[in-house]
Amino acid sequence: MTELLCAAVDDDTDGLGLLRGPGLRPEVMADFRKHIGSVLNGVFAGVLFDEVAMLPIAASVDRTGRFRDNFTDRGLRSAFSGQAILAGAEQRRKHAQWLISQHRSVRGTGVGEYDGVRYSALDPDLWLWIIASAVHAIIVSYPVCSGTRLRPAESEAGYQYLRHLFSDLELPSQRGRLPATFDEFTAYYDETVATGLAANGFLRNQFATLTRLPLPTLLLPRWLRPVLTPPWLVVRPLIGHVVQVCSAKTMHPDVLALIGFDLKRRHDWEFAVYSRLLQLAWLLLPDRLLLEPIHYNRVRLDALRQRLDGSARAQARYDRAAKRLQRENALLAAFYDSYGLDTFAVPEHRLGSCPFG
């Protein structure tokens, strides 16, 4: 009976109990939880390039050719699909099941530079590395955004919360599961970087072209795209450069060596300026602007739950807010699903013998 009650409570708070305990600063853990769904994470998008430093993953991504169409749109669609991680437990489970089923057919052999490199998306080692990359990026970007360095106990608590959020994406095999502790995760990440990654053309080229990102067209009507193209061509080198510098200064140094981005002395003061601006944004911006909408609503709902005092009035107020916020999140989830990734297969025009279609 006790186990059932604990399971019910855990399902209700969706793992938030992992962020409370001895040695944990409540305000820091609340900030870390918010950071998981912060829009500022986009500045560190390049940290996720460690995924394609694993050759079979690079071969798979290169084989689809979808990033060649519009790298920006593909990144946005990936971000939209990732919103399920920030949603409730039931939506995360459904999205994880869909994601795993969609990847069953993603297998084959690379072409061109990756000729002979076999890949299968549901290979536990490859699948786990994708998850580990996301976990690592969230953890290493937090101190840059917030200005707060996690204590060892807080790093462990934050990692356990991320394990909870990603648990439905793990494969049944032990090789497809995140390590049990943060220290074990760090050791796993360092060992994989040292022994499982390699420089490759896709990795280097895509990081280099961050300063030449195409105009995102996913949500723009056709008539507006020509209007926005000239200003986009002006600002994109700056946006891409900021992402390159913040990512390069945050990622594992051995991954940086594989990417080939040359950090110079001037990048130190640049990064100091960018970090300070991020921390000011973190401090001054309201949560409505700082957080992804689904995550913002979840944070609000959890805050309302904590203020319940046992009175019928407070409970009624909470129930009304819960229905409204859950309805908003259902609409947001439908929106993200409509623009998120819908397939991972090789496009039909790339199935022929010529790798360039």
C-alpha positions as CSV (number, residue, x, y, z in Angstrom):
1,M,0.0,0.0,0.0
2,T,2.8,2.4,0.9
3,E,4.4,1.8,-2.5
4,L,1.1,2.5,-4.3
5,L,0.7,5.8,-2.3
6,C,4.3,6.9,-3.2
7,A,3.7,6.1,-6.8
8,A,0.5,8.1,-6.8
9,V,2.2,11.1,-5.2
10,D,5.1,10.9,-7.6
11,D,2.8,10.8,-10.6
12,D,1.0,13.8,-9.2
13,T,4.1,15.9,-8.8
14,D,5.9,14.3,-11.8
15,G,9.2,13.8,-10.2
16,L,9.5,17.2,-8.5
17,G,10.3,15.4,-5.2
18,L,13.7,14.6,-6.8
19,L,14.6,18.3,-6.6
20,R,13.9,18.5,-2.8
21,G,16.0,17.2,0.0
22,P,19.0,17.8,2.4
23,G,21.8,19.9,0.9
24,L,19.6,21.2,-1.9
25,R,18.9,25.0,-2.2
26,P,15.2,25.2,-3.1
27,E,15.6,28.3,-5.2
28,V,18.5,26.8,-7.2
29,M,16.6,23.6,-7.9
30,A,13.5,25.6,-8.9
31,D,15.7,27.6,-11.3
32,F,17.3,24.5,-12.7
33,R,13.9,23.0,-13.3
34,K,12.9,26.2,-15.2
35,H,16.1,26.1,-17.2
36,I,15.2,22.8,-18.7
37,G,12.4,24.6,-20.6
38,S,14.2,28.0,-21.1
39,V,14.3,29.6,-24.6
40,L,17.9,30.6,-23.7
41,N,19.0,27.0,-24.3
42,G,18.9,27.8,-28.0
43,V,22.1,29.7,-27.6
44,F,23.9,26.4,-26.8
45,A,22.4,24.4,-29.8
46,G,25.9,23.7,-31.0
47,V,26.7,21.6,-27.8
48,L,24.3,19.0,-29.3
49,F,26.7,18.5,-32.2
50,D,28.4,15.8,-30.1
51,E,25.6,13.6,-31.4
52,V,26.9,13.6,-35.0
53,A,30.5,13.1,-33.8
54,M,29.4,9.4,-33.5
55,L,30.0,8.2,-37.0
56,P,26.9,5.9,-37.4
57,I,24.7,8.8,-36.3
58,A,26.4,11.1,-38.7
59,A,25.9,8.6,-41.5
60,S,22.2,8.3,-40.7
61,V,21.6,12.0,-40.6
62,D,23.7,12.6,-43.7
63,R,21.8,9.8,-45.5
64,T,18.4,11.5,-45.1
65,G,19.7,14.8,-46.5
66,R,16.9,16.6,-44.7
67,F,19.3,19.2,-43.1
68,R,20.4,20.2,-46.6
69,D,16.9,21.5,-47.4
70,N,16.7,24.0,-44.6
71,F,18.9,23.4,-41.5
72,T,17.0,26.1,-39.5
73,D,13.6,24.6,-40.2
74,R,14.8,21.1,-39.3
75,G,16.2,22.4,-36.0
76,L,12.9,24.1,-35.2
77,R,10.9,21.0,-36.0
78,S,13.2,19.0,-33.7
79,A,12.7,21.6,-31.0
80,F,8.9,21.4,-31.4
81,S,9.0,17.6,-31.2
82,G,11.1,17.9,-28.0
83,Q,8.4,19.9,-26.3
84,A,6.8,16.5,-25.3
85,I,9.6,16.1,-22.7
86,L,8.3,19.3,-20.9
87,A,4.7,18.1,-21.0
88,G,2.9,15.8,-18.5
89,A,3.8,12.2,-17.9
90,E,1.1,10.7,-20.1
91,Q,2.0,12.9,-23.1
92,R,5.7,12.0,-22.6
93,R,4.9,8.3,-22.7
94,K,2.8,8.6,-25.8
95,H,5.5,10.7,-27.6
96,A,8.3,8.3,-26.6
97,Q,6.3,5.3,-27.9
98,W,5.7,7.1,-31.2
99,L,9.3,8.2,-31.5
100,I,10.7,4.7,-30.9
101,S,8.2,3.2,-33.4
102,Q,9.1,5.8,-36.0
103,H,12.8,4.9,-35.7
104,R,12.5,1.2,-36.2
105,S,12.8,1.6,-40.0
106,V,15.9,3.9,-39.7
107,R,18.6,1.5,-40.5
108,G,21.0,1.1,-43.4
109,T,24.5,2.0,-44.7
110,G,26.0,5.4,-45.2
111,V,27.0,6.8,-48.5
112,G,29.9,9.1,-49.7
113,E,32.2,9.8,-46.8
114,Y,30.3,7.3,-44.7
115,D,30.3,4.5,-47.3
116,G,30.2,1.2,-45.5
117,V,29.2,2.7,-42.1
118,R,26.2,0.7,-40.9
119,Y,23.6,2.3,-38.7
120,S,20.4,1.4,-36.9
121,A,18.7,4.1,-34.9
122,L,17.5,1.7,-32.2
123,D,21.0,0.4,-31.6
124,P,21.1,0.9,-27.8
125,D,24.5,2.6,-27.9
126,L,23.4,5.1,-30.5
127,W,20.0,5.7,-29.0
128,L,21.5,6.3,-25.5
129,W,24.1,8.8,-26.9
130,I,21.4,10.9,-28.3
131,I,19.6,11.1,-24.9
132,A,23.0,11.6,-23.1
133,S,23.8,14.5,-25.4
134,A,20.6,16.3,-24.5
135,V,21.1,15.7,-20.7
136,H,24.7,16.9,-20.9
137,A,23.7,20.1,-22.8
138,I,21.1,21.0,-20.2
139,I,23.5,20.5,-17.3
140,V,26.5,22.4,-18.7
141,S,24.5,25.3,-20.0
142,Y,22.7,26.0,-16.7
143,P,25.6,27.8,-14.9
144,V,26.2,30.0,-17.9
145,C,22.6,31.1,-18.1
146,S,21.9,31.4,-14.4
147,G,25.3,32.4,-13.0
148,T,24.9,29.7,-10.4
149,R,27.2,26.7,-10.1
150,L,25.5,23.6,-8.8
151,R,26.9,21.9,-5.7
152,P,27.6,18.1,-6.0
153,A,24.3,17.2,-4.3
154,E,22.4,19.6,-6.6
155,S,24.1,18.2,-9.7
156,E,23.0,14.7,-8.6
157,A,19.4,15.9,-8.0
158,G,19.2,17.7,-11.3
159,Y,20.5,14.6,-13.1
160,Q,18.0,12.4,-11.4
161,Y,15.2,14.7,-12.4
162,L,16.4,14.6,-16.0
163,R,16.6,10.8,-15.8
164,H,12.9,10.9,-14.8
165,L,11.9,13.1,-17.7
166,F,13.8,11.0,-20.2
167,S,13.0,7.6,-18.7
168,D,10.2,6.8,-21.2
169,L,12.7,7.3,-24.1
170,E,15.1,4.7,-22.8
171,L,15.3,1.3,-24.4
172,P,14.7,-1.9,-22.5
173,S,18.3,-3.0,-22.9
174,Q,20.6,-2.0,-20.1
175,R,22.8,-0.5,-22.8
176,G,20.0,1.9,-23.7
177,R,19.6,3.3,-20.2
178,L,21.2,6.3,-18.6
179,P,23.7,5.6,-15.8
180,A,22.4,5.4,-12.3
181,T,24.3,8.4,-10.8
182,F,25.7,11.7,-12.1
183,D,29.3,10.6,-11.4
184,E,28.6,7.4,-13.5
185,F,27.0,9.6,-16.2
186,T,30.1,11.9,-16.3
187,A,32.4,8.9,-16.6
188,Y,30.2,7.4,-19.4
189,Y,30.2,10.7,-21.3
190,D,34.0,11.2,-21.0
191,E,34.7,7.7,-22.0
192,T,32.4,7.9,-25.1
193,V,34.0,11.2,-26.1
194,A,37.5,9.6,-25.8
195,T,36.7,6.3,-27.6
196,G,33.5,6.5,-29.5
197,L,33.6,9.8,-31.5
198,A,35.4,10.9,-34.6
199,A,35.7,14.0,-36.7
200,N,33.6,14.0,-39.9
201,G,32.5,16.2,-42.7
202,F,28.9,16.6,-41.5
203,L,30.0,17.6,-38.0
204,R,32.5,20.2,-39.2
205,N,30.4,21.6,-42.1
206,Q,27.2,22.1,-40.2
207,F,28.9,23.8,-37.3
208,A,30.8,26.1,-39.6
209,T,27.5,27.0,-41.4
210,L,25.8,28.2,-38.3
211,T,26.7,31.7,-39.4
212,R,24.9,31.1,-42.7
213,L,21.6,29.6,-41.5
214,P,18.8,29.8,-44.0
215,L,15.7,31.9,-43.1
216,P,13.3,29.8,-41.0
217,T,10.2,29.4,-43.2
218,L,8.3,26.9,-41.1
219,L,5.8,29.5,-39.7
220,L,6.2,32.2,-42.3
221,P,3.7,32.7,-45.1
222,R,5.3,32.8,-48.6
223,W,4.6,36.4,-49.2
224,L,6.5,37.4,-46.0
225,R,9.7,35.5,-46.8
226,P,11.1,37.9,-49.4
227,V,10.4,40.8,-47.0
228,L,12.3,39.2,-44.2
229,T,15.2,37.8,-46.2
230,P,17.3,41.0,-46.4
231,P,17.3,41.7,-42.6
232,W,17.8,38.0,-41.9
233,L,21.0,38.0,-44.1
234,V,22.2,40.9,-42.0
235,V,21.6,39.4,-38.5
236,R,22.3,35.7,-39.2
237,P,26.1,36.0,-39.0
238,L,25.9,37.6,-35.6
239,I,23.3,35.1,-34.3
240,G,25.3,32.1,-35.6
241,H,28.5,33.5,-34.2
242,V,27.0,33.9,-30.7
243,V,25.8,30.3,-30.9
244,Q,29.2,29.1,-32.1
245,V,31.1,30.9,-29.3
246,C,28.7,30.0,-26.5
247,S,28.5,26.3,-27.6
248,A,32.3,26.0,-28.2
249,K,33.1,27.5,-24.7
250,T,30.6,25.1,-23.1
251,M,31.1,21.8,-24.9
252,H,33.6,19.1,-24.0
253,P,37.0,20.2,-25.2
254,D,37.6,17.0,-27.0
255,V,34.4,17.4,-28.9
256,L,35.5,21.0,-29.8
257,A,38.7,19.5,-31.2
258,L,36.7,17.2,-33.5
259,I,34.5,20.1,-34.7
260,G,37.5,22.2,-35.6
261,F,36.2,25.6,-34.4
262,D,39.3,27.7,-33.5
263,L,38.8,29.4,-30.2
264,K,40.9,32.6,-30.0
265,R,41.7,34.9,-27.1
266,R,39.0,37.4,-28.2
267,H,36.4,34.7,-27.8
268,D,37.1,34.7,-24.0
269,W,35.9,38.2,-23.5
270,E,33.1,37.7,-26.1
271,F,31.9,34.7,-24.0
272,A,32.1,36.8,-20.8
273,V,29.8,39.4,-22.4
274,Y,27.4,36.9,-23.8
275,S,27.2,35.1,-20.5
276,R,26.5,38.3,-18.6
277,L,23.8,39.2,-21.1
278,L,22.2,35.7,-20.6
279,Q,22.3,36.1,-16.9
280,L,20.7,39.5,-17.0
281,A,18.0,38.1,-19.2
282,W,17.5,35.2,-16.8
283,L,17.3,37.6,-13.9
284,L,15.1,40.3,-15.5
285,L,12.8,38.6,-18.0
286,P,9.5,37.4,-16.8
287,D,8.9,33.6,-17.0
288,R,6.3,34.2,-19.7
289,L,9.1,35.3,-22.0
290,L,11.9,33.2,-20.6
291,L,10.2,29.8,-20.7
292,E,8.7,27.6,-23.5
293,P,4.9,28.0,-23.3
294,I,4.1,24.4,-22.2
295,H,6.8,24.5,-19.6
296,Y,5.6,27.9,-18.4
297,N,2.2,26.6,-17.8
298,R,3.5,23.5,-15.9
299,V,5.6,25.7,-13.7
300,R,2.6,28.0,-12.9
301,L,0.5,25.0,-12.1
302,D,3.1,23.5,-9.8
303,A,3.4,26.9,-8.0
304,L,-0.4,27.0,-7.5
305,R,-0.3,23.5,-6.1
306,Q,2.3,24.5,-3.5
307,R,0.1,27.3,-2.3
308,L,-2.8,25.1,-1.5
309,D,-3.7,25.6,2.2
310,G,-6.5,23.0,2.6
311,S,-9.3,25.4,2.2
312,A,-12.2,24.8,-0.2
313,R,-11.7,28.2,-1.8
314,A,-8.0,27.6,-2.5
315,Q,-8.8,24.1,-3.9
316,A,-11.5,25.5,-6.2
317,R,-9.2,28.2,-7.4
318,Y,-6.5,25.6,-8.1
319,D,-9.0,23.3,-9.9
320,R,-10.1,26.2,-12.2
321,A,-6.5,27.2,-13.0
322,A,-5.6,23.5,-13.6
323,K,-8.3,23.0,-16.1
324,R,-7.4,26.2,-18.0
325,L,-3.7,25.6,-18.1
326,Q,-4.1,21.9,-19.1
327,R,-6.5,23.0,-21.9
328,E,-3.9,25.5,-23.1
329,N,-1.2,22.9,-23.0
330,A,-3.3,20.5,-25.0
331,L,-3.7,23.2,-27.7
332,L,0.0,23.9,-27.6
333,A,0.8,20.2,-27.9
334,A,-1.4,19.9,-30.9
335,F,0.3,22.9,-32.5
336,Y,3.8,21.5,-31.8
337,D,2.7,18.1,-33.2
338,S,1.5,19.7,-36.4
339,Y,4.9,21.3,-37.0
340,G,7.1,18.7,-35.3
341,L,9.0,15.9,-37.0
342,D,6.7,13.4,-38.7
343,T,9.1,11.0,-40.3
344,F,12.8,10.0,-40.0
345,A,13.0,7.9,-43.2
346,V,15.2,8.6,-46.2
347,P,13.2,10.8,-48.6
348,E,12.0,9.0,-51.7
349,H,14.2,11.1,-54.0
350,R,17.2,9.9,-52.1
351,L,16.5,6.2,-52.2
352,G,18.1,5.7,-55.6
353,S,21.7,4.7,-56.2
354,C,22.9,8.3,-56.5
355,P,23.4,9.7,-52.9
356,F,22.6,13.2,-54.2
357,G,19.2,12.4,-55.5
